[in-house]
């Protein structure tokens, strides 16, 4: 069986969402919803994930080019259903514990930008273009 990153190409979209955490719930629920939002509306945005732990899932997510599959199982109209969906709404996962890799990621596209802080060890903050801060 081919790896998902060879079987399917990622979808290039503006990176509009910065998500802290790369766990199963966020990827299978929140990121799945963004994938549906992209399909059914003109949102046209991807997610950049920031892994919260030094030994997180970032390398695995990036190796797969942000692609993964969710499986929904349940009962609908009295019938068992099983739906497979390739999630394409994740661009990449950043590891803030690897400062060099973060430096290589120059800026987020779309409505989010990253700015350098003076005096911070990690040195990064995120601001919305309208001036609001995250």
Secondary structure, DSSP 8 states (H G I E B T S, - for coil): ---HHHHS-----EEEEEEE---HHIIIIIHHHHHHHHHHSS--EEEEEEESSTTSSHHHHHHTTT-EEEEEEEEETTEEEEEEEEE--EEEEEETT-HHHHHHS----TTEEEEE-SS-SS-EEEEETTS-B-
